[in-house]
Amino acid sequence: MISATDASKKFAEVRRRAKNGAQFVTDHNAVDSVILSYEDYESMYAELEKLREIVFLQRVATRLGLGDIDPNRRRLSMREGMGEDLYREFQSYDADMIPDEELFE
């Protein structure tokens, strides 16, 4: 841990040390900030995104499962789900408006 005052005076050193592990910056003896290497940040962010996707998929699976046991559930057509105006707009789209080459770059 390093105080905010020392971190500002020795920022180059703090950055160098961050390449070997997170540097905790304190303000009034409480951790205020953390300085990470870019590699550590990227790794942490990728893991966070992966976990968010897992949680999202679990929620979807739960909702789908609950739908299966709901006796009042009924299927909706796209028209019912979208509403008349949005469905009409959707129907007016030309499927070939965007060339396949642009869709699958």
Secondary structure, 3 states (H helix, E strand, C coil): CEEHHHHHHCHHHHHHHHCCCCEEEEECCEEEEEECCHHHHHHHHHHHHHHHHHHHHHHHHHHHHHHHHCCCCCCCCHHHHHCHHHHHHHHHCCCCCCCHHHHCC
